[in-house]
Amino acid sequence: MKKILVLGAGAQGGPCASILSRDKDVSAIVLADINIDLANKVKEKVKSDKITTMRVDAGKVEDIERAASGVDAIINLVLPRFNPNVLKAALKNKAHYVDVALSMFGPTWNQLIEDKPLEFDNEFKEAGLTAVFACGGTPGVTNVLARRICDKLDRVDEIHVKVGGRPLEEPEDISPEWSTGWCPDEALENYEDEVDIFENGKYKRYPPFSAPEKYNFPEPVGTVLVTRHTHEEGVTPPRFIGKGLKYCDFKYPFDPIAGALVKLKLTSKEPVDVNGVKVAPKNLLMKLMKAPANEFLLENENTVKLPPNFVGFIVMDIKGAKSGEDIAYKLYWPYHLFTSMEEKLDFYTRFGTTEVAVAMPAIVAVKMGMQGDAPRGLIAPECLNPTRFLKMMADMGVPVKFHEVCSKEISAS
């Protein structure tokens, strides 16, 4: 029986605690957040004696170390800028580790694109521990599926990942408040950041919103305008998949409001003088912007019976060769991992939440580490055995159902 620290009680921490509370292999869960009231609300909703709550400031390593005392693993669901602190606490407490996102242009990110050794990698190896970074839905499941396909190929040439979706009905308010659905501060940074992609065997940096493309997603989504976007899938596969990979990128739906905010420099942290008062535009924007709703706390038996109001897919195109023949694979799967109302309701019955797409892959990754089914050291999701990963997802009640098409280019002579 294992004890797990879930760091962060927000939109992903709540579902993670709820899933773990129903896991027979987990005896205790420490749910820690700087907002203790939020952690307590999650505990009250989950109604499990396994959960204890703590107030923890992720900006203080000693806080995290105290919360991690005696745990077997840490699932890090706080802002990626705190990842180094949590990694240090995991090492101090000899705990396995997983997070769901890298800090863009943070230490690990820069070490990847500069082809340098990863900080903490040797320390985790020497301690016999696994630390998996960026293992949620996307990145995470995306990377595992990429590895599954690349294992079939002798040579990998290109990996393209695209995300697209659309509302299923027109909103009542034709001018709704802009919302990302997650931390707006981090989301806007991702929109304004230059974009790292792997091209011709080297990392290159491009402007945000570059290379616009109208991509035809599976129905009922249809055509969506996507552009280059800062994301882990454009950065980690060249290091961990290899096989001669020459090109790797990630594209995300173009958001005209985010684009306008970036172009107007309203996302800048540099203070500007406004009638003698210095104000950082982003600070003002964050002050005025409403925090996204915590879907986990809003879910109940009635809301989960409502039909979905949004549909989205992740699509991956992989090109390479096998036995001298050029081969192309196309995969796609739904954002939320459920494919019907029956499956959605089953998720809620099993886990007390339908918000499993990020939390469950993180849990699977950390369980693989604890069970000795994962390499030791600091690794990306594509380092995990895809067959074992996907089987554990299915065994835990969340099968990854994806559509796969393989095409070959054959010349007869």
Secondary structure, DSSP 4 states (H G I P E B T S, - for coil): -EEEEEE--STTHHHHHHHHHT-TTEEEEEEEES-HHHHHHHHHHHT-TTEEEEE--TT-HHHHHHHTTT-SEEEE-S-GGGHHHHHHHHHHTT-EEEES-PPTTSHHHHHHHTT-PPTTHHHHHHTT-EEE-S-BTTTBHHHHHHHHHHTT-SEEEEEEEEEEEEESS--SSSSPPP--SS-HHHHHHHHHS-EEEEETTEEEEE-TT-S-EEEEETTTTEEEEEEE---GGGTSHHHHT-TT--EEEEEEE--HHHHHHHHTTTT--S-EEETTEEE-HHHHHHHHSPPPP-HHHH--TTGGGSPPSEEEEEEEEEEEEETTEEEEEEEEEETTS--SHHHHHHHHHHHS-S--TTHHHHHHHHHHHHTT-S-SEEE-GGGS-HHHHHHHHHHTT-----EEEEEEE----
